[in-house]
Amino acid sequence: GPDYTLKIRELQRQLQKKPDEVRLLIQLGNTYFDDNRYPEAIEAYSRALALAPGNPDVLTDLGIMHRRNGDPEKAAECFRQAARLSPDHLQCRKNLGIVLFFDLKDPEGAIRALEDFIGIAGDSPEAQSARALIAQIRAGFSGE
């Protein structure tokens, strides 16, 4: 895959001059995300959110990094916070459903999150895949 070392070094160099530049912190977080460097991405995104709270895209990416870093509870909280900030934000709702079902073993919560997602996504291909996942969840948990 691509080597992100030079891009990371350049962003770090720019951040030494402007440590509170939110745009640079988000770019650094995104680069760490792409390079599967979860703790570093979490730190960069957290710094960006501390300076400029309320970005649902950054919260969603932060949640994904928490999940990949083995902390699905923190991931779910990031996704919930993004959904509260931006009721039409699709990705956070889809990710919440996935984390609730696969990681936190909460099928009912997952179905609610996925139904919220479908309510916004309409008849898109993503909504169809969410409907299929709901059907799988219900099939696996029938009789409870």
Buried (B, 14 or more C-beta within 10 A) or exposed (E): EEEBEEBBEBBEEBBEEEEEBBEBBBBBBBBBBEBEBBEBBBBBBBBBBEEBEEBBBBBBBBBBBBBBBEBBEBBBBBBBBBBEBBEEBBBBBBBBBBBBBEBBEBBEBBBBBBBBBBEBBEEEEBBEBBBEBBEEBEEEEEEE
